[in-house]
């Protein structure tokens, strides 16, 4: 079953999944993704909401989006300095 989530959050969940999948090879992908989403939620990086279909979906929090924007700006500034 596909867990509905925003494009940005899906990207970072996939990155984290790739980082931990070899440590938990006996667990199903959907179980690991659920664990990652819970960890992101506890850290304040993800939140649940009801989508237009009335299903629970996930999206990145404004806090996470702000941190990503800051990191992107910092990377651009570093490139400009070179």
mmCIF file as gemmi writes it, N, C-alpha and C atoms, coordinates in Angstrom:
data_model
loop_
_atom_site.group_PDB
_atom_site.id
_atom_site.type_symbol
_atom_site.label_atom_id
_atom_site.label_alt_id
_atom_site.label_comp_id
_atom_site.label_asym_id
_atom_site.label_entity_id
_atom_site.label_seq_id
_atom_site.pdbx_PDB_ins_code
_atom_site.Cartn_x
_atom_site.Cartn_y
_atom_site.Cartn_z
_atom_site.occupancy
_atom_site.B_iso_or_equiv
_atom_site.pdbx_formal_charge
_atom_site.auth_seq_id
_atom_site.auth_asym_id
_atom_site.pdbx_PDB_model_num
ATOM 1 N N . UNK Axp A 1 ? 0.832 -1.177 0 1 0 ? 1 A 1
ATOM 2 C CA . UNK Axp A 1 ? 0 0 0 1 0 ? 1 A 1
ATOM 3 C C . UNK Axp A 1 ? 0.883 1.249 0 1 0 ? 1 A 1
ATOM 4 N N . UNK Axp A 2 ? 0.591 2.156 -0.89 1 0 ? 2 A 1
ATOM 5 C CA . UNK Axp A 2 ? 1.34 3.401 -1.008 1 0 ? 2 A 1
ATOM 6 C C . UNK Axp A 2 ? 0.854 4.386 0.062 1 0 ? 2 A 1
ATOM 7 N N . UNK Axp A 3 ? 1.773 4.949 0.809 1 0 ? 3 A 1
ATOM 8 C CA . UNK Axp A 3 ? 1.424 5.946 1.82 1 0 ? 3 A 1
ATOM 9 C C . UNK Axp A 3 ? 1.458 7.306 1.14 1 0 ? 3 A 1
ATOM 10 N N . UNK Axp A 4 ? 0.325 8.019 1.109 1 0 ? 4 A 1
ATOM 11 C CA . UNK Axp A 4 ? 0.326 9.327 0.451 1 0 ? 4 A 1
ATOM 12 C C . UNK Axp A 4 ? 1.158 10.349 1.228 1 0 ? 4 A 1
ATOM 13 N N . UNK Axp A 5 ? 2.071 11.008 0.51 1 0 ? 5 A 1
ATOM 14 C CA . UNK Axp A 5 ? 2.88 12.049 1.141 1 0 ? 5 A 1
ATOM 15 C C . UNK Axp A 5 ? 3.337 13.045 0.088 1 0 ? 5 A 1
ATOM 16 N N . UNK Axp A 6 ? 3.706 14.224 0.546 1 0 ? 6 A 1
ATOM 17 C CA . UNK Axp A 6 ? 4.154 15.272 -0.359 1 0 ? 6 A 1
ATOM 18 C C . UNK Axp A 6 ? 5.443 14.854 -1.058 1 0 ? 6 A 1
ATOM 19 N N . UNK Axp A 7 ? 5.706 15.477 -2.188 1 0 ? 7 A 1
ATOM 20 C CA . UNK Axp A 7 ? 6.874 15.14 -3.001 1 0 ? 7 A 1
ATOM 21 C C . UNK Axp A 7 ? 8.171 15.343 -2.227 1 0 ? 7 A 1
ATOM 22 N N . UNK Axp A 8 ? 8.279 16.453 -1.523 1 0 ? 8 A 1
ATOM 23 C CA . UNK Axp A 8 ? 9.499 16.749 -0.764 1 0 ? 8 A 1
ATOM 24 C C . UNK Axp A 8 ? 9.702 15.734 0.352 1 0 ? 8 A 1
ATOM 25 N N . UNK Axp A 9 ? 8.642 15.454 1.08 1 0 ? 9 A 1
ATOM 26 C CA . UNK Axp A 9 ? 8.766 14.483 2.165 1 0 ? 9 A 1
ATOM 27 C C . UNK Axp A 9 ? 9.081 13.103 1.607 1 0 ? 9 A 1
ATOM 28 N N . UNK Axp A 10 ? 8.469 12.715 0.5 1 0 ? 10 A 1
ATOM 29 C CA . UNK Axp A 10 ? 8.749 11.419 -0.13 1 0 ? 10 A 1
ATOM 30 C C . UNK Axp A 10 ? 10.242 11.292 -0.446 1 0 ? 10 A 1
ATOM 31 N N . UNK Axp A 11 ? 10.833 12.37 -0.988 1 0 ? 11 A 1
ATOM 32 C CA . UNK Axp A 11 ? 12.259 12.349 -1.308 1 0 ? 11 A 1
ATOM 33 C C . UNK Axp A 11 ? 13.085 12.042 -0.068 1 0 ? 11 A 1
ATOM 34 N N . UNK Axp A 12 ? 12.845 12.769 1.032 1 0 ? 12 A 1
ATOM 35 C CA . UNK Axp A 12 ? 13.664 12.591 2.235 1 0 ? 12 A 1
ATOM 36 C C . UNK Axp A 12 ? 13.392 11.275 2.938 1 0 ? 12 A 1
ATOM 37 N N . UNK Axp A 13 ? 12.163 10.777 2.853 1 0 ? 13 A 1
ATOM 38 C CA . UNK Axp A 13 ? 11.865 9.448 3.401 1 0 ? 13 A 1
ATOM 39 C C . UNK Axp A 13 ? 12.615 8.392 2.6 1 0 ? 13 A 1
ATOM 40 N N . UNK Axp A 14 ? 12.643 8.535 1.273 1 0 ? 14 A 1
ATOM 41 C CA . UNK Axp A 14 ? 13.385 7.593 0.435 1 0 ? 14 A 1
ATOM 42 C C . UNK Axp A 14 ? 14.886 7.626 0.746 1 0 ? 14 A 1
ATOM 43 N N . UNK Axp A 15 ? 15.421 8.817 0.968 1 0 ? 15 A 1
ATOM 44 C CA . UNK Axp A 15 ? 16.839 8.936 1.33 1 0 ? 15 A 1
ATOM 45 C C . UNK Axp A 15 ? 17.108 8.2 2.634 1 0 ? 15 A 1
ATOM 46 N N . UNK Axp A 16 ? 16.284 8.43 3.628 1 0 ? 16 A 1
ATOM 47 C CA . UNK Axp A 16 ? 16.469 7.767 4.92 1 0 ? 16 A 1
ATOM 48 C C . UNK Axp A 16 ? 16.277 6.253 4.787 1 0 ? 16 A 1
ATOM 49 N N . UNK Axp A 17 ? 15.312 5.837 3.974 1 0 ? 17 A 1
ATOM 50 C CA . UNK Axp A 17 ? 15.098 4.407 3.756 1 0 ? 17 A 1
ATOM 51 C C . UNK Axp A 17 ? 16.354 3.756 3.186 1 0 ? 17 A 1
ATOM 52 N N . UNK Axp A 18 ? 16.961 4.396 2.197 1 0 ? 18 A 1
ATOM 53 C CA . UNK Axp A 18 ? 18.191 3.861 1.599 1 0 ? 18 A 1
ATOM 54 C C . UNK Axp A 18 ? 19.314 3.764 2.633 1 0 ? 18 A 1
ATOM 55 N N . UNK Axp A 19 ? 19.33 4.686 3.586 1 0 ? 19 A 1
ATOM 56 C CA . UNK Axp A 19 ? 20.37 4.679 4.627 1 0 ? 19 A 1
ATOM 57 C C . UNK Axp A 19 ? 20.203 3.542 5.631 1 0 ? 19 A 1
ATOM 58 N N . UNK Axp A 20 ? 18.959 3.124 5.887 1 0 ? 20 A 1
ATOM 59 C CA . UNK Axp A 20 ? 18.739 2.14 6.954 1 0 ? 20 A 1
ATOM 60 C C . UNK Axp A 20 ? 18.298 0.763 6.466 1 0 ? 20 A 1
ATOM 61 N N . UNK Axp A 21 ? 17.98 0.61 5.197 1 0 ? 21 A 1
ATOM 62 C CA . UNK Axp A 21 ? 17.398 -0.659 4.736 1 0 ? 21 A 1
ATOM 63 C C . UNK Axp A 21 ? 18.329 -1.855 4.955 1 0 ? 21 A 1
ATOM 64 N N . UNK Axp A 22 ? 19.622 -1.675 4.84 1 0 ? 22 A 1
ATOM 65 C CA . UNK Axp A 22 ? 20.54 -2.799 5.02 1 0 ? 22 A 1
ATOM 66 C C . UNK Axp A 22 ? 20.669 -3.224 6.473 1 0 ? 22 A 1
ATOM 67 N N . UNK Axp A 23 ? 20.361 -2.339 7.391 1 0 ? 23 A 1
ATOM 68 C CA . UNK Axp A 23 ? 20.419 -2.663 8.819 1 0 ? 23 A 1
ATOM 69 C C . UNK Axp A 23 ? 19.177 -3.437 9.259 1 0 ? 23 A 1
ATOM 70 N N . UNK Axp A 24 ? 18.086 -3.31 8.477 1 0 ? 24 A 1
ATOM 71 C CA . UNK Axp A 24 ? 16.812 -3.936 8.838 1 0 ? 24 A 1
ATOM 72 C C . UNK Axp A 24 ? 16.291 -4.779 7.679 1 0 ? 24 A 1
ATOM 73 N N . UNK Axp A 25 ? 17.132 -5.646 7.136 1 0 ? 25 A 1
ATOM 74 C CA . UNK Axp A 25 ? 16.786 -6.396 5.935 1 0 ? 25 A 1
ATOM 75 C C . UNK Axp A 25 ? 15.597 -7.33 6.12 1 0 ? 25 A 1
ATOM 76 N N . UNK Axp A 26 ? 15.273 -7.705 7.359 1 0 ? 26 A 1
ATOM 77 C CA . UNK Axp A 26 ? 14.166 -8.634 7.592 1 0 ? 26 A 1
ATOM 78 C C . UNK Axp A 26 ? 12.807 -7.933 7.697 1 0 ? 26 A 1
ATOM 79 N N . UNK Axp A 27 ? 12.802 -6.622 7.699 1 0 ? 27 A 1
ATOM 80 C CA . UNK Axp A 27 ? 11.543 -5.873 7.827 1 0 ? 27 A 1
ATOM 81 C C . UNK Axp A 27 ? 11.052 -5.407 6.462 1 0 ? 27 A 1
ATOM 82 N N . UNK Axp A 28 ? 9.754 -5.338 6.303 1 0 ? 28 A 1
ATOM 83 C CA . UNK Axp A 28 ? 9.147 -4.914 5.046 1 0 ? 28 A 1
ATOM 84 C C . UNK Axp A 28 ? 9.394 -3.425 4.813 1 0 ? 28 A 1
ATOM 85 N N . UNK Axp A 29 ? 9.444 -3.045 3.543 1 0 ? 29 A 1
ATOM 86 C CA . UNK Axp A 29 ? 9.68 -1.646 3.191 1 0 ? 29 A 1
ATOM 87 C C . UNK Axp A 29 ? 8.607 -0.75 3.789 1 0 ? 29 A 1
ATOM 88 N N . UNK Axp A 30 ? 7.346 -1.166 3.714 1 0 ? 30 A 1
ATOM 89 C CA . UNK Axp A 30 ? 6.264 -0.33 4.253 1 0 ? 30 A 1
ATOM 90 C C . UNK Axp A 30 ? 6.406 -0.136 5.763 1 0 ? 30 A 1
ATOM 91 N N . UNK Axp A 31 ? 6.899 -1.152 6.454 1 0 ? 31 A 1
ATOM 92 C CA . UNK Axp A 31 ? 7.115 -1.04 7.902 1 0 ? 31 A 1
ATOM 93 C C . UNK Axp A 31 ? 8.221 -0.035 8.2 1 0 ? 31 A 1
ATOM 94 N N . UNK Axp A 32 ? 9.3 -0.092 7.426 1 0 ? 32 A 1
ATOM 95 C CA . UNK Axp A 32 ? 10.392 0.858 7.631 1 0 ? 32 A 1
ATOM 96 C C . UNK Axp A 32 ? 9.964 2.277 7.293 1 0 ? 32 A 1
ATOM 97 N N . UNK Axp A 33 ? 9.188 2.444 6.241 1 0 ? 33 A 1
ATOM 98 C CA . UNK Axp A 33 ? 8.715 3.782 5.878 1 0 ? 33 A 1
ATOM 99 C C . UNK Axp A 33 ? 7.81 4.334 6.974 1 0 ? 33 A 1
ATOM 100 N N . UNK Axp A 34 ? 6.962 3.488 7.536 1 0 ? 34 A 1
ATOM 101 C CA . UNK Axp A 34 ? 6.125 3.91 8.664 1 0 ? 34 A 1
ATOM 102 C C . UNK Axp A 34 ? 6.959 4.347 9.849 1 0 ? 34 A 1
ATOM 103 N N . UNK Axp A 35 ? 8.022 3.605 10.127 1 0 ? 35 A 1
ATOM 104 C CA . UNK Axp A 35 ? 8.935 3.954 11.219 1 0 ? 35 A 1
ATOM 105 C C . UNK Axp A 35 ? 9.611 5.297 10.942 1 0 ? 35 A 1
ATOM 106 N N . UNK Axp A 36 ? 10.062 5.49 9.712 1 0 ? 36 A 1
ATOM 107 C CA . UNK Axp A 36 ? 10.721 6.746 9.335 1 0 ? 36 A 1
ATOM 108 C C . UNK Axp A 36 ? 9.765 7.912 9.489 1 0 ? 36 A 1
ATOM 109 N N . UNK Axp A 37 ? 8.528 7.735 9.034 1 0 ? 37 A 1
ATOM 110 C CA . UNK Axp A 37 ? 7.542 8.815 9.158 1 0 ? 37 A 1
ATOM 111 C C . UNK Axp A 37 ? 7.291 9.162 10.629 1 0 ? 37 A 1
ATOM 112 N N . UNK Axp A 38 ? 7.205 8.159 11.471 1 0 ? 38 A 1
ATOM 113 C CA . UNK Axp A 38 ? 7.009 8.412 12.909 1 0 ? 38 A 1
ATOM 114 C C . UNK Axp A 38 ? 8.197 9.164 13.498 1 0 ? 38 A 1
ATOM 115 N N . UNK Axp A 39 ? 9.404 8.784 13.087 1 0 ? 39 A 1
ATOM 116 C CA . UNK Axp A 39 ? 10.598 9.482 13.574 1 0 ? 39 A 1
ATOM 117 C C . UNK Axp A 39 ? 10.621 10.929 13.083 1 0 ? 39 A 1
ATOM 118 N N . UNK Axp A 40 ? 10.256 11.143 11.824 1 0 ? 40 A 1
ATOM 119 C CA . UNK Axp A 40 ? 10.189 12.5 11.29 1 0 ? 40 A 1
ATOM 120 C C . UNK Axp A 40 ? 9.129 13.318 12.023 1 0 ? 40 A 1
ATOM 121 N N . UNK Axp A 41 ? 8.001 12.682 12.337 1 0 ? 41 A 1
ATOM 122 C CA . UNK Axp A 41 ? 6.936 13.383 13.059 1 0 ? 41 A 1
ATOM 123 C C . UNK Axp A 41 ? 7.408 13.768 14.459 1 0 ? 41 A 1
ATOM 124 N N . UNK Axp A 42 ? 8.06 12.852 15.153 1 0 ? 42 A 1
ATOM 125 C CA . UNK Axp A 42 ? 8.563 13.14 16.5 1 0 ? 42 A 1
ATOM 126 C C . UNK Axp A 42 ? 9.59 14.259 16.482 1 0 ? 42 A 1
ATOM 127 N N . UNK Axp A 43 ? 10.374 14.34 15.403 1 0 ? 43 A 1
ATOM 128 C CA . UNK Axp A 43 ? 11.4 15.379 15.279 1 0 ? 43 A 1
ATOM 129 C C . UNK Axp A 43 ? 10.812 16.712 14.821 1 0 ? 43 A 1
ATOM 130 N N . UNK Axp A 44 ? 9.536 16.721 14.457 1 0 ? 44 A 1
ATOM 131 C CA . UNK Axp A 44 ? 8.899 17.955 13.999 1 0 ? 44 A 1
ATOM 132 C C . UNK Axp A 44 ? 9.111 18.235 12.521 1 0 ? 44 A 1
ATOM 133 N N . UNK Axp A 45 ? 9.49 17.208 11.755 1 0 ? 45 A 1
ATOM 134 C CA . UNK Axp A 45 ? 9.751 17.39 10.333 1 0 ? 45 A 1
ATOM 135 C C . UNK Axp A 45 ? 8.609 16.924 9.439 1 0 ? 45 A 1
ATOM 136 N N . UNK Axp A 46 ? 7.677 16.164 9.97 1 0 ? 46 A 1
ATOM 137 C CA . UNK Axp A 46 ? 6.545 15.659 9.186 1 0 ? 46 A 1
ATOM 138 C C . UNK Axp A 46 ? 5.275 15.78 10.005 1 0 ? 46 A 1
ATOM 139 N N . UNK Axp A 47 ? 4.164 15.911 9.287 1 0 ? 47 A 1
ATOM 140 C CA . UNK Axp A 47 ? 2.872 15.963 9.972 1 0 ? 47 A 1
ATOM 141 C C . UNK Axp A 47 ? 1.818 15.269 9.128 1 0 ? 47 A 1
ATOM 142 N N . UNK Axp A 48 ? 0.843 14.716 9.818 1 0 ? 48 A 1
ATOM 143 C CA . UNK Axp A 48 ? -0.28 14.058 9.156 1 0 ? 48 A 1
ATOM 144 C C . UNK Axp A 48 ? -1.374 15.078 8.885 1 0 ? 48 A 1
ATOM 145 N N . UNK Axp A 49 ? -2.134 14.807 7.823 1 0 ? 49 A 1
ATOM 146 C CA . UNK Axp A 49 ? -3.3 15.627 7.521 1 0 ? 49 A 1
ATOM 147 C C . UNK Axp A 49 ? -4.28 14.788 6.714 1 0 ? 49 A 1
ATOM 148 N N . UNK Axp A 50 ? -5.505 15.269 6.581 1 0 ? 50 A 1
ATOM 149 C CA . UNK Axp A 50 ? -6.49 14.589 5.745 1 0 ? 50 A 1
ATOM 150 C C . UNK Axp A 50 ? -6.432 15.187 4.352 1 0 ? 50 A 1
ATOM 151 N N . UNK Axp A 51 ? -6.217 14.342 3.347 1 0 ? 51 A 1
ATOM 152 C CA . UNK Axp A 51 ? -6.165 14.856 1.981 1 0 ? 51 A 1
ATOM 153 C C . UNK Axp A 51 ? -7.576 15.056 1.44 1 0 ? 51 A 1
ATOM 154 N N . UNK Axp A 52 ? -7.685 15.434 0.185 1 0 ? 52 A 1
ATOM 155 C CA . UNK Axp A 52 ? -8.986 15.731 -0.426 1 0 ? 52 A 1
ATOM 156 C C . UNK Axp A 52 ? -9.903 14.512 -0.441 1 0 ? 52 A 1
ATOM 157 N N . UNK Axp A 53 ? -9.34 13.314 -0.437 1 0 ? 53 A 1
ATOM 158 C CA . UNK Axp A 53 ? -10.132 12.082 -0.433 1 0 ? 53 A 1
ATOM 159 C C . UNK Axp A 53 ? -10.53 11.653 0.976 1 0 ? 53 A 1
ATOM 160 N N . UNK Axp A 54 ? -10.116 12.413 1.989 1 0 ? 54 A 1
ATOM 161 C CA . UNK Axp A 54 ? -10.418 12.071 3.368 1 0 ? 54 A 1
ATOM 162 C C . UNK Axp A 54 ? -9.5 11.016 3.945 1 0 ? 54 A 1
ATOM 163 N N . UNK Axp A 55 ? -8.386 10.736 3.262 1 0 ? 55 A 1
ATOM 164 C CA . UNK Axp A 55 ? -7.411 9.766 3.734 1 0 ? 55 A 1
ATOM 165 C C . UNK Axp A 55 ? -6.28 10.484 4.465 1 0 ? 55 A 1
ATOM 166 N N . UNK Axp A 56 ? -5.68 9.783 5.398 1 0 ? 56 A 1
ATOM 167 C CA . UNK Axp A 56 ? -4.527 10.347 6.098 1 0 ? 56 A 1
ATOM 168 C C . UNK Axp A 56 ? -3.349 10.381 5.133 1 0 ? 56 A 1
ATOM 169 N N . UNK Axp A 57 ? -2.697 11.53 5.067 1 0 ? 57 A 1
ATOM 170 C CA . UNK Axp A 57 ? -1.524 11.72 4.229 1 0 ? 57 A 1
ATOM 171 C C . UNK Axp A 57 ? -0.465 12.443 5.065 1 0 ? 57 A 1
ATOM 172 N N . UNK Axp A 58 ? 0.714 12.549 4.522 1 0 ? 58 A 1
ATOM 173 C CA . UNK Axp A 58 ? 1.841 13.153 5.232 1 0 ? 58 A 1
ATOM 174 C C . UNK Axp A 58 ? 2.434 14.277 4.408 1 0 ? 58 A 1
ATOM 175 N N . UNK Axp A 59 ? 2.924 15.286 5.091 1 0 ? 59 A 1
ATOM 176 C CA . UNK Axp A 59 ? 3.644 16.363 4.406 1 0 ? 59 A 1
ATOM 177 C C . UNK Axp A 59 ? 4.73 16.906 5.326 1 0 ? 59 A 1
ATOM 178 N N . UNK Axp A 60 ? 5.683 17.599 4.708 1 0 ? 60 A 1
ATOM 179 C CA . UNK Axp A 60 ? 6.763 18.216 5.472 1 0 ? 60 A 1
ATOM 180 C C . UNK Axp A 60 ? 6.201 19.401 6.25 1 0 ? 60 A 1
ATOM 181 N N . UNK Axp A 61 ? 6.714 19.609 7.441 1 0 ? 61 A 1
ATOM 182 C CA . UNK Axp A 61 ? 6.283 20.74 8.253 1 0 ? 61 A 1
ATOM 183 C C . UNK Axp A 61 ? 6.938 22.023 7.742 1 0 ? 61 A 1
ATOM 184 N N . UNK Axp A 62 ? 6.354 23.172 8.066 1 0 ? 62 A 1
ATOM 185 C CA . UNK Axp A 62 ? 7.002 24.435 7.705 1 0 ? 62 A 1
ATOM 186 C C . UNK Axp A 62 ? 8.427 24.523 8.264 1 0 ? 62 A 1
ATOM 187 N N . UNK Axp A 63 ? 8.652 23.951 9.429 1 0 ? 63 A 1
ATOM 188 C CA . UNK Axp A 63 ? 9.99 23.947 10.035 1 0 ? 63 A 1
ATOM 189 C C . UNK Axp A 63 ? 10.985 23.212 9.139 1 0 ? 63 A 1
ATOM 190 N N . UNK Axp A 64 ? 10.595 22.047 8.639 1 0 ? 64 A 1
ATOM 191 C CA . UNK Axp A 64 ? 11.48 21.287 7.762 1 0 ? 64 A 1
ATOM 192 C C . UNK Axp A 64 ? 11.719 22.039 6.454 1 0 ? 64 A 1
ATOM 193 N N . UNK Axp A 65 ? 10.671 22.601 5.89 1 0 ? 65 A 1
ATOM 194 C CA . UNK Axp A 65 ? 10.811 23.35 4.64 1 0 ? 65 A 1
ATOM 195 C C . UNK Axp A 65 ? 11.74 24.544 4.817 1 0 ? 65 A 1
ATOM 196 N N . UNK Axp A 66 ? 11.646 25.197 5.958 1 0 ? 66 A 1
ATOM 197 C CA . UNK Axp A 66 ? 12.509 26.333 6.242 1 0 ? 66 A 1
ATOM 198 C C . UNK Axp A 66 ? 13.97 25.897 6.357 1 0 ? 66 A 1
ATOM 199 N N . UNK Axp A 67 ? 14.218 24.789 7.051 1 0 ? 67 A 1
ATOM 200 C CA . UNK Axp A 67 ? 15.581 24.273 7.178 1 0 ? 67 A 1
ATOM 201 C C . UNK Axp A 67 ? 16.153 23.878 5.823 1 0 ? 67 A 1
ATOM 202 N N . UNK Axp A 68 ? 15.323 23.274 4.974 1 0 ? 68 A 1
ATOM 203 C CA . UNK Axp A 68 ? 15.786 22.898 3.637 1 0 ? 68 A 1
ATOM 204 C C . UNK Axp A 68 ? 16.108 24.134 2.8 1 0 ? 68 A 1
ATOM 205 N N . UNK Axp A 69 ? 15.275 25.168 2.908 1 0 ? 69 A 1
ATOM 206 C CA . UNK Axp A 69 ? 15.529 26.408 2.169 1 0 ? 69 A 1
ATOM 207 C C . UNK Axp A 69 ? 16.815 27.064 2.653 1 0 ? 69 A 1
ATOM 208 N N . UNK Axp A 70 ? 17.039 27.051 3.968 1 0 ? 70 A 1
ATOM 209 C CA . UNK Axp A 70 ? 18.277 27.613 4.518 1 0 ? 70 A 1
ATOM 210 C C . UNK Axp A 70 ? 19.5 26.842 4.027 1 0 ? 70 A 1
ATOM 211 N N . UNK Axp A 71 ? 19.406 25.518 3.986 1 0 ? 71 A 1
ATOM 212 C CA . UNK Axp A 71 ? 20.523 24.694 3.517 1 0 ? 71 A 1
ATOM 213 C C . UNK Axp A 71 ? 20.795 24.938 2.041 1 0 ? 71 A 1
ATOM 214 N N . UNK Axp A 72 ? 19.73 25.101 1.266 1 0 ? 72 A 1
ATOM 215 C CA . UNK Axp A 72 ? 19.905 25.387 -0.156 1 0 ? 72 A 1
ATOM 216 C C . UNK Axp A 72 ? 20.581 26.741 -0.364 1 0 ? 72 A 1
ATOM 217 N N . UNK Axp A 73 ? 20.15 27.74 0.393 1 0 ? 73 A 1
ATOM 218 C CA . UNK Axp A 73 ? 20.753 29.069 0.277 1 0 ? 73 A 1
ATOM 219 C C . UNK Axp A 73 ? 22.221 29.039 0.675 1 0 ? 73 A 1
ATOM 220 N N . UNK Axp A 74 ? 22.52 28.31 1.726 1 0 ? 74 A 1
ATOM 221 C CA . UNK Axp A 74 ? 23.909 28.188 2.174 1 0 ? 74 A 1
ATOM 222 C C . UNK Axp A 74 ? 24.769 27.517 1.102 1 0 ? 74 A 1
ATOM 223 N N . UNK Axp A 75 ? 24.239 26.488 0.466 1 0 ? 75 A 1
ATOM 224 C CA . UNK Axp A 75 ? 24.981 25.798 -0.607 1 0 ? 75 A 1
ATOM 225 C C . UNK Axp A 75 ? 25.208 26.731 -1.79 1 0 ? 75 A 1
ATOM 226 N N . UNK Axp A 76 ? 24.202 27.531 -2.124 1 0 ? 76 A 1
ATOM 227 C CA . UNK Axp A 76 ? 24.349 28.485 -3.231 1 0 ? 76 A 1
ATOM 228 C C . UNK Axp A 76 ? 25.391 29.551 -2.882 1 0 ? 76 A 1
ATOM 229 N N . UNK Axp A 77 ? 25.371 30.003 -1.637 1 0 ? 77 A 1
ATOM 230 C CA . UNK Axp A 77 ? 26.36 31.004 -1.206 1 0 ? 77 A 1
ATOM 231 C C . UNK Axp A 77 ? 27.774 30.424 -1.257 1 0 ? 77 A 1
ATOM 232 N N . UNK Axp A 78 ? 27.917 29.158 -0.846 1 0 ? 78 A 1
ATOM 233 C CA . UNK Axp A 78 ? 29.224 28.509 -0.911 1 0 ? 78 A 1
ATOM 234 C C . UNK Axp A 78 ? 29.721 28.393 -2.342 1 0 ? 78 A 1
ATOM 235 N N . UNK Axp A 79 ? 28.836 28.078 -3.264 1 0 ? 79 A 1
ATOM 236 C CA . UNK Axp A 79 ? 29.229 27.99 -4.68 1 0 ? 79 A 1
ATOM 237 C C . UNK Axp A 79 ? 29.602 29.358 -5.231 1 0 ? 79 A 1
ATOM 238 N N . UNK Axp A 80 ? 28.912 30.387 -4.806 1 0 ? 80 A 1
ATOM 239 C CA . UNK Axp A 80 ? 29.182 31.736 -5.287 1 0 ? 80 A 1
ATOM 240 C C . UNK Axp A 80 ? 30.55 32.227 -4.776 1 0 ? 80 A 1
ATOM 241 N N . UNK Axp A 81 ? 30.97 31.749 -3.612 1 0 ? 81 A 1
ATOM 242 C CA . UNK Axp A 81 ? 32.241 32.149 -3.009 1 0 ? 81 A 1
ATOM 243 C C . UNK Axp A 81 ? 33.448 31.511 -3.704 1 0 ? 81 A 1
ATOM 244 N N . UNK Axp A 82 ? 33.227 30.493 -4.471 1 0 ? 82 A 1
ATOM 245 C CA . UNK Axp A 82 ? 34.352 29.777 -5.107 1 0 ? 82 A 1
ATOM 246 C C . UNK Axp A 82 ? 34.801 30.425 -6.361 1 0 ? 82 A 1
